[in-house]
Amino acid sequence: MITFLCCLACLVGGYFIYGKFIERVFAISPDRETPAFSMRDGVDYIPMPTWKVFMIQFLNIAGLGPVFGAIMGAKFGVSSFIWIVLGSIFAGATHDYLSGMLSLRNGGESLPELIGRYLGKNLKQLMRGFTLLLMVLVGAVFVAGPAGLLAKLTPGSLDITFWAIVVFVYYVTATLLPIDKIIGRIYPVFAAALLFMAVGILAAILYRHPALPELTGGLQNTHPEGLPVFPMMFVSIACGAISGFHATQSPLMARCLKNEKYGRPVFYGAMIAEGIVALIWAAAATYFFHTEEGSVLFAAGSGNDNAAIVVDSITKEWLGTVGGFLAVLGVIAAPITSGDTAFRSARLIVADFLRIDQKPMSKRLLISIPLFVAGFLILQIDFSIIWRYFAWVNQTLAVFTLWALTVYLAVNKKRYILTLAPALFMTAVCSTYIFIAPEGLGLSAQLSQLSGLAVALATFAAFIAWKRKIS
């Protein structure tokens, strides 16, 4: 319990101390007019209250990651707690803040355009396709997850197919309408459910005082399948530590932010809040895996279906029937509010690329229909397969974003080490995953780790050569 409480305190302290430091490095300009005013169009560029922008950003980036990912990551032991804290403060929140602020400074520019601005035109073209793939994968993943949970709460006649259709129809509506019509109005309700869930589970942990792993016991890998901590844990716990998907959502809020001084609470703060949610669920899952029911699931592996069972069981046991129902609604709301904005981001990425005005509904439909068709087709694939590809694509996008941020800081003679370190680490993670994963090359753990390290070192050498050249 001491390790858990220290980790929780570090996350809160990280926002006030390291978050303020990152803000000073970026050097905000409170007097600069934001795109919400200079490019106001009544659809995507709309000034909104800061508290509402925070809520939307938080719910956009939350999804299933800080819940399901943290539960799966908890099987690796206390290492999951440490990664959530260090990843959130030094990698994820820094990544989210700087990408959001750069979008704000460049007219609410979409992520592929930002990456292309600093890494070149060739990577811009690659990132356009890569980011669109991630957005559609997110949309598909975040249909299946909440639909499955809703099916568990309703009569048998309302099965997963029924709820998948309902969620998909909602996605279509939220993607096409102005951001303040649906997203701006219902997100506070969804946020209340998600916050109830997080606070309720935290209160239960503090009240029940369950035996949790301590750092003094070492960082032993406790995964039942013997999966290596590096890179598997760092891919499993994505949204609760660092996620490329977040940088695709930041431009949505960069188009609604009234002042640059609100960037830290919105972009950095939302990631820290997500890290807290992930830490709470990692702790709850650790307790559950030591119960009689949980030990069976623990030994069964790391499937997402198991994570859903953990959520259902813990909320009912700790919060009662009514409390458990409300908590599960919070878990359902998080992925739904990420799925709709994923499709919205995809629409804006295509619109930015093709320079299509998004005021007319007909032009929004022109872009959105093919995206929804692609999402529906991907939804037919087995969920566990979609999740694995989503996880890797998600983290790889974070790698490209971190390198773009590093180039930005280096060019502007700022402290580029702040993003260089996480960029190198995540380069090694994603490279190693490709070498070791069954859907990749399927090499041994040791060979994969050495190969991933070699890729990271080669990338670092290329960066140093580029740095000397521009100097």
C-alpha positions in Angstrom: 0.0 0.0 0.0 2.9 2.4 0.7 4.2 2.1 -2.8 0.7 2.7 -4.2 0.3 5.8 -2.1 3.7 7.1 -3.0 3.0 6.6 -6.7 -0.3 8.5 -6.3 1.4 11.4 -4.6 4.1 11.5 -7.3 1.5 11.8 -10.1 -0.1 14.7 -8.4 3.2 16.3 -7.6 4.4 15.7 -11.2 1.6 18.0 -12.5 2.5 20.9 -10.3 6.3 20.6 -10.5 7.4 18.9 -13.8 4.3 20.2 -15.7 5.1 23.8 -14.7 8.7 23.2 -15.8 7.6 21.9 -19.3 5.4 24.9 -19.6 8.3 27.3 -18.9 10.4 25.4 -21.5 7.7 25.9 -24.1 7.3 29.5 -23.2 3.5 30.3 -23.5 2.2 33.6 -24.8 -1.1 34.4 -23.0 -1.7 37.4 -25.2 -1.5 35.4 -28.4 -4.9 34.9 -30.1 -5.8 31.2 -30.3 -7.4 29.4 -33.4 -10.7 29.2 -31.5 -11.1 32.9 -32.2 -8.9 33.6 -35.3 -10.3 30.6 -37.3 -13.8 30.3 -35.7 -16.1 28.3 -38.1 -19.0 27.2 -35.8 -18.2 23.5 -36.4 -14.7 22.5 -35.2 -13.2 25.9 -34.2 -15.4 27.1 -31.3 -14.2 28.8 -28.1 -15.4 26.6 -25.2 -15.1 26.9 -21.3 -11.8 25.6 -20.1 -13.3 23.1 -17.7 -15.3 21.6 -20.6 -12.3 21.5 -22.8 -10.5 19.6 -20.0 -13.3 17.1 -19.6 -13.5 16.5 -23.4 -9.7 16.0 -23.6 -9.7 13.7 -20.6 -12.5 11.5 -22.0 -11.0 11.6 -25.5 -7.8 10.1 -24.4 -9.1 7.8 -21.7 -10.8 5.0 -23.6 -10.2 1.4 -22.5 -6.5 1.9 -22.1 -6.2 3.1 -18.5 -8.6 0.4 -17.4 -8.1 -2.7 -19.5 -4.4 -1.9 -20.3 -3.7 -1.3 -16.6 -5.4 -4.5 -15.6 -3.3 -6.5 -18.1 -0.2 -4.6 -17.1 -0.8 -5.4 -13.4 0.1 -9.0 -14.1 3.8 -8.0 -14.5 3.9 -6.9 -10.8 5.0 -3.7 -9.1 6.8 -2.6 -12.3 3.4 -1.6 -13.7 3.0 1.0 -10.9 6.4 2.5 -11.6 5.9 2.7 -15.4 2.5 4.4 -14.9 4.1 7.1 -12.8 7.3 7.7 -14.8 5.6 7.2 -18.1 2.8 9.6 -17.3 5.0 12.4 -15.9 8.1 12.3 -18.1 6.8 10.8 -21.4 3.0 10.8 -21.8 2.1 14.2 -20.3 5.1 15.9 -21.9 4.2 14.3 -25.2 0.5 15.4 -24.9 1.3 19.0 -23.7 3.9 19.8 -26.4 2.0 18.3 -29.3 -1.2 20.1 -28.1 0.6 23.4 -27.8 2.3 23.1 -31.2 -1.1 22.4 -32.7 -2.4 25.5 -30.9 0.5 27.6 -32.3 -0.1 26.3 -35.9 -3.8 26.9 -36.3 -5.1 23.7 -34.7 -3.0 21.7 -37.2 -3.6 17.9 -37.3 -0.9 15.5 -36.1 0.4 14.3 -39.5 0.8 17.9 -40.6 2.8 18.7 -37.4 5.0 15.7 -37.8 5.6 16.6 -41.4 6.5 20.2 -40.4 9.5 18.9 -38.4 10.4 15.5 -39.9 9.8 16.3 -43.6 7.3 15.8 -46.4 8.0 12.0 -46.9 7.1 11.3 -43.2 4.1 13.6 -43.5 2.7 11.4 -46.2 3.5 8.2 -44.2 1.9 9.6 -41.1 -1.3 10.6 -42.9 -1.9 7.0 -43.7 -0.6 5.7 -40.5 -2.7 8.1 -38.3 -5.8 7.4 -40.3 -5.3 3.7 -39.8 -4.9 4.2 -36.0 -8.1 6.4 -35.9 -10.2 3.7 -37.7 -8.7 1.0 -35.4 -9.6 3.0 -32.4 -13.1 3.5 -33.7 -13.4 -0.3 -34.2 -11.8 -1.2 -30.9 -14.0 1.2 -29.0 -17.1 -0.1 -30.5 -16.5 -3.7 -29.5 -15.4 -3.0 -25.9 -18.3 -0.9 -24.7 -20.8 -3.0 -26.7 -19.7 -6.1 -24.8 -20.0 -4.4 -21.4 -23.5 -3.0 -22.3 -24.6 -6.5 -23.4 -23.7 -7.8 -19.9 -25.9 -5.2 -18.2 -29.0 -5.7 -20.4 -31.4 -8.5 -21.3 -30.2 -11.3 -23.5 -32.2 -10.0 -26.5 -30.0 -6.9 -26.5 -26.8 -8.6 -27.5 -23.4 -7.3 -28.4 -24.5 -6.9 -32.1 -27.4 -4.6 -31.1 -25.2 -2.4 -28.9 -22.4 -2.3 -31.5 -25.0 -0.8 -34.0 -26.2 1.7 -31.3 -22.7 2.8 -30.6 -21.8 3.1 -34.3 -24.9 5.2 -35.0 -23.8 7.5 -32.1 -20.3 7.8 -33.6 -21.8 8.8 -37.0 -23.9 11.6 -35.4 -21.1 12.9 -33.1 -18.6 13.0 -36.0 -20.8 15.0 -38.3 -22.4 17.6 -35.9 -20.5 20.7 -34.6 -18.4 19.8 -31.6 -20.5 21.8 -29.1 -23.8 20.1 -30.1 -23.3 16.6 -28.8 -19.7 16.2 -27.5 -19.8 19.5 -25.6 -23.1 18.7 -23.9 -23.0 15.0 -23.0 -19.3 14.7 -22.0 -19.8 16.3 -18.6 -22.3 13.5 -17.9 -20.0 10.8 -19.0 -17.2 12.5 -17.0 -19.3 12.3 -13.9 -19.7 8.5 -14.3 -16.0 8.0 -15.0 -14.9 10.1 -12.0 -17.4 8.3 -9.8 -15.8 5.0 -10.9 -12.2 6.2 -10.2 -13.0 7.8 -6.8 -15.2 4.9 -5.8 -12.5 2.3 -6.5 -9.8 4.5 -4.8 -12.0 4.9 -1.7 -12.5 1.1 -1.6 -8.8 0.5 -1.8 -8.1 2.9 1.0 -10.9 1.5 3.1 -10.1 -2.2 2.5 -6.4 -1.7 2.6 -5.7 -4.8 0.4 -2.2 -6.3 0.3 -0.5 -4.7 -2.7 3.0 -5.3 -4.1 5.7 -3.1 -2.6 8.8 -1.7 -4.3 10.9 -3.1 -1.4 10.1 -6.6 -2.6 11.9 -6.0 -5.9 10.7 -5.7 -9.5 10.1 -9.4 -10.2 8.1 -10.3 -13.3 5.0 -12.1 -12.1 3.3 -12.6 -15.4 1.7 -16.1 -15.6 2.7 -16.6 -19.2 6.3 -15.5 -18.6 6.0 -12.6 -21.1 9.1 -10.3 -20.7 8.4 -7.0 -19.0 10.3 -5.3 -21.8 8.6 -4.6 -24.2 5.3 -6.3 -23.4 4.3 -4.3 -20.3 5.1 -1.0 -22.0 2.8 -1.8 -24.9 0.0 -3.2 -22.7 0.0 -0.1 -20.5 -0.3 2.5 -23.3 -3.0 5.1 -22.5 -2.1 5.0 -18.8 1.5 6.1 -19.5 2.1 7.3 -23.0 -0.1 7.0 -26.2 0.3 8.3 -29.7 -3.5 8.5 -29.9 -3.5 11.4 -27.5 -1.6 13.6 -29.9 -4.3 13.0 -32.5 -6.9 14.3 -30.0 -5.1 17.4 -28.8 -5.7 19.3 -32.1 -9.5 18.9 -31.5 -9.1 20.8 -28.2 -6.5 23.2 -29.6 -9.2 24.5 -31.9 -11.4 25.2 -28.8 -8.9 26.6 -26.2 -9.4 30.3 -25.3 -5.9 31.0 -24.1 -2.4 29.4 -24.1 -2.2 29.5 -20.3 -4.9 26.8 -20.2 -2.7 24.4 -22.1 -1.1 22.8 -19.0 -4.3 21.9 -17.2 -5.9 20.7 -20.4 -3.1 18.7 -22.1 -0.7 17.9 -19.3 -3.4 17.7 -16.6 -5.6 15.3 -18.6 -2.8 12.8 -19.0 -1.9 12.9 -15.3 -5.6 12.3 -14.5 -5.5 9.3 -16.8 -2.4 8.1 -15.1 -4.2 8.2 -11.8 -7.1 6.2 -13.2 -4.6 3.6 -14.6 -2.8 3.4 -11.2 -6.1 2.8 -9.4 -7.1 0.0 -11.7 -3.7 -1.6 -11.6 -3.9 -1.7 -7.8 -7.5 -3.0 -7.9 -6.5 -5.7 -10.4 -3.5 -6.7 -8.3 -5.8 -7.3 -5.3 -8.3 -9.2 -7.5 -5.7 -11.6 -8.9 -4.9 -12.8 -5.4 -8.6 -13.8 -4.7 -9.9 -17.3 -5.4 -11.8 -16.1 -8.5 -9.1 -13.8 -9.7 -6.3 -16.4 -9.4 -8.1 -18.5 -12.1 -8.2 -15.5 -14.4 -4.6 -14.6 -13.6 -3.4 -18.0 -14.7 -5.6 -17.9 -17.8 -3.5 -15.2 -19.6 -3.9 -11.6 -20.7 -7.0 -11.5 -22.8 -9.2 -8.5 -22.9 -12.2 -10.6 -22.0 -10.5 -11.3 -18.7 -10.1 -7.6 -18.1 -13.8 -7.0 -18.6 -14.6 -9.7 -16.0 -12.2 -8.0 -13.5 -14.0 -4.7 -14.0 -17.4 -6.3 -13.5 -16.4 -8.3 -10.4 -14.4 -5.5 -8.6 -17.1 -2.9 -9.1 -19.9 -5.1 -7.9 -17.9 -6.4 -4.9 -16.6 -3.0 -3.7 -19.3 -0.6 -4.7 -22.5 -2.7 -4.5 -25.0 -3.4 -7.2 -26.0 0.3 -7.8 -22.5 1.6 -7.4 -21.1 -1.2 -9.6 -23.6 -0.3 -12.3 -22.6 3.4 -12.2 -18.9 2.5 -12.2 -19.3 0.2 -15.2 -21.1 3.0 -17.0 -18.0 5.1 -16.4 -15.9 2.4 -17.9 -18.3 2.2 -20.9 -18.4 6.0 -21.3 -14.6 6.3 -21.6 -14.1 4.2 -24.8 -17.2 5.6 -26.4 -16.0 9.1 -25.9 -12.7 8.1 -27.5 -14.2 6.3 -30.4 -16.4 9.2 -31.6 -13.5 11.7 -31.5 -11.3 9.2 -33.2 -13.6 9.3 -36.2 -13.8 13.0 -35.9 -10.0 13.3 -35.9 -9.9 11.1 -39.0 -12.3 13.4 -40.8 -10.3 16.5 -39.9 -7.0 14.8 -40.9 -8.5 14.0 -44.4 -10.0 17.5 -44.6 -6.6 19.2 -43.8 -4.8 17.0 -46.3 -7.3 17.6 -49.1 -8.1 21.1 -48.0 -11.8 20.5 -47.9 -13.9 23.1 -46.1 -15.9 21.4 -43.3 -18.7 23.9 -42.9 -21.1 22.2 -45.4 -22.6 19.0 -44.1 -22.3 17.4 -47.6 -18.5 17.7 -47.5 -18.3 16.2 -44.0 -20.3 13.3 -45.3 -18.1 12.9 -48.3 -15.1 12.3 -46.0 -16.9 10.4 -43.2 -18.8 7.7 -45.1 -15.6 5.8 -46.3 -14.2 6.0 -42.8 -17.2 4.5 -41.2 -17.3 1.7 -43.9 -13.7 0.9 -43.1 -14.4 0.9 -39.4 -17.3 -1.5 -39.8 -15.2 -3.9 -41.9 -12.4 -3.9 -39.3 -15.0 -4.6 -36.6 -15.6 -8.0 -38.2 -12.0 -9.1 -37.1 -11.5 -10.8 -33.8 -11.2 -8.2 -31.0 -8.0 -9.6 -29.5 -6.3 -9.3 -32.9 -7.5 -5.7 -33.4 -6.3 -4.8 -29.9 -2.8 -6.1 -30.5 -2.4 -4.1 -33.8 -4.0 -1.1 -32.2 -1.6 -1.2 -29.3 1.5 -1.3 -31.5 0.3 1.3 -34.0 -0.6 3.5 -31.1 2.8 3.4 -29.5 4.6 3.7 -32.8 2.7 6.9 -33.5 4.0 8.2 -30.1 7.5 7.5 -31.3 7.1 9.6 -34.4 5.5 12.4 -32.4 8.3 12.4 -29.8 10.9 12.7 -32.5 9.0 15.5 -34.1 8.9 17.3 -30.7 12.6 16.7 -30.2 13.4 18.3 -33.6 11.2 21.2 -32.7 13.0 21.8 -29.4 16.4 21.3 -30.9 15.7 23.8 -33.8 14.4 26.4 -31.3 17.4 25.8 -29.0 15.3 24.5 -26.1 16.0 21.5 -23.8 15.5 18.7 -26.4 16.7 16.1 -23.9 13.2 16.3 -22.3 11.7 14.5 -25.3 14.8 12.8 -26.7 15.0 10.4 -23.7 11.4 9.2 -24.0 11.8 9.1 -27.8 14.8 6.8 -27.6 13.1 4.6 -25.0 9.9 4.2 -26.9 11.8 3.6 -30.2 13.4 0.6 -28.4 10.0 -0.6 -27.1 8.3 -0.5 -30.4 11.2 -2.0 -32.3 11.6 -4.8 -29.8 7.9 -5.6 -30.0 8.1 -6.1 -33.8 11.0 -8.5 -33.3 9.3 -10.5 -30.5 5.6 -10.5 -31.2 3.8 -13.4 -32.8 2.3 -11.0 -35.4 5.8 -9.7 -36.0 9.1 -11.7 -36.5 8.6 -14.0 -33.5 12.2 -13.9 -32.4 13.5 -14.9 -28.9 13.2 -12.3 -26.1 17.0 -11.8 -25.8 17.6 -11.4 -29.5 14.6 -9.1 -29.8 15.7 -6.9 -27.0 19.2 -6.6 -28.5 17.8 -5.8 -31.9 15.5 -3.2 -30.5 18.4 -1.6 -28.6 20.4 -1.5 -31.8 17.5 0.3 -33.7 17.3 2.9 -30.9 21.1 3.5 -31.0 21.1 3.8 -34.8 18.2 6.3 -34.5 20.2 8.3 -31.9 23.3 8.3 -34.1 21.2 9.7 -37.0 19.8 12.4 -34.7 23.3 13.4 -33.5 24.5 13.6 -37.2 21.5 15.8 -38.1 22.1 18.0 -35.0 25.7 18.5 -36.0 24.7 19.4 -39.5 22.2 22.1 -38.5 24.7 23.5 -36.0 
